[in-house]
């Protein structure tokens, strides 16, 4: 099935006249042989797969549902009813332990530089204190990535989670260009995931409440998925449970409650008391990820991988 779906995607790209973004009416660009449609004479300018501006007849514009590409099940796209999942990241607690990155990579079978979760050293100026900032998909309520996807591969569920159907993804990378948070990664090469592909059920097109951590596919986009398979089991995302410092809180906005596993707090009170904020509010993407500023840190800032190596050493001692 995987081979069949990949062939479908390749054929779509080979036949493409021009693969463009959504127009104002929500249409996408598909491809046909010239004798399959009656041209209108009206031209539209689009971005070609090579990054060039080209003109094609408007007759070649079709709605995304007309594309003969596989689509994930309705259950996966619906999400959990009457829920709105959010995350809070406390920058004052982050020590760059990188356990969150390790756990995310392990449970989603990510390898190399394509990590979905990254931790950056931040410093406003040379005269201000540096701090560590975990960065992940913001799961926006107004996601630009969904708007520009020409094949409906990126979609937002009613519980707020934004996902990618990477069996449907054609690798145009418009979503990557549209995302202001640089949260997405592209599989330029065949993912080196060893025997993972042999051990997973390949009859499912993407991570879902029932199945997660399917192998990445060359030529498609990946990103953080908020671990819906964990939520379905009543558990927290892997980054939350793996962090030794309680940096990540996760919960339901409708319930006004978030937890990092050790403590459960009111979301509204937490954001008010600690001056919580969201990234790039002026863009009106309305992220589902909130940050607490790096105030009142109790530990000295350690550069490089000092904390990571320290936690790895402790972990090995505990396992031995």
Steps between C-alpha positions, in 0.01 A plus 500: 500500500785736581656437157165561330448828684855616423446422132182706506688795640784467250259478209324812620828690505613370159177607335499840669474810290541724802447428867375814674350624821134552575328785321266734681210263432675207666588314180815302437707430193486154357632360174349359187612412156425783261228309314309419820365854558363782293714807552324828584761741369524663842850476645607481864850538642628223727815368658647199321668205681835657401413827669427690178199722432302348212169573328244227439142493383240533776343174383779313674385624843310233688382449856729282715240228544525433126858380543523122494715475809433294812349683796510411867187373671232736626563387857861617481400835352214558744705473817365488853160665550454793739872536566756774430852386573764753597858500626684737734881515500671648806826653377620563855524125558673389180860385553560355153485144631368398155306208646194639322681480166624147568152377597332663200758355261475155653122467508446654156794317344673820393865492404774749419435872477125465437403531865150636550594667829808719527654697787665831414732724696333841517647836599338837432835683500855452622409685820204277591492153648474202259235233538387179333186491286331176386334549163230281353196523275266767636180320388342830403125566500553696178775287339657649189637157410147362457395794284776455243507119470377423146407136567343512847790306651530743791184538703375632835278284718217629716709434812756753373770254393654565158621187321656388172379208292838414353357239266308784340783756522662570162801688637429844355617657831252786480409426862864545602516837326173610662589395856644803686640275774721277281339202672510262204774282357536348154628151427750576226651153520369155572454496878757271661262324736643150479259219585224736609321460168496123547337517841214740436155456354525658156125491437455832677597824333604710797529526879154493658334418828536133405842503334802726541862524404465375142818528295579828331478513122756657268365809330242584768471738795505406870425689821389471864158336538430558875502118540129426439571131561602590857196722553275215388643287781449778754872570514716807440715565190845343513684832534296583812565172680867484401600847625675470840438867583126536445542743211199384298138526612222345293126506532155598379425869459129438547570349842742784580745242636855400409750260656867411465445164666609614845270796551163597360407869481236734363604613154354850534665559839835366379502730198387800706739448791803433281424736211448225244514592133485350152749543217434759230152593618490775239472238224162384635591133462370445854746231618402228746844519661562756776834604648586614851793747506839386638463686832625397845727223376651304784790346305792657322486490122721229354602531138548223247405146596607512863154428635430238236821310578432533872150351470625224271763406757241489780266298281767239426579469870133445580467233231812310607 
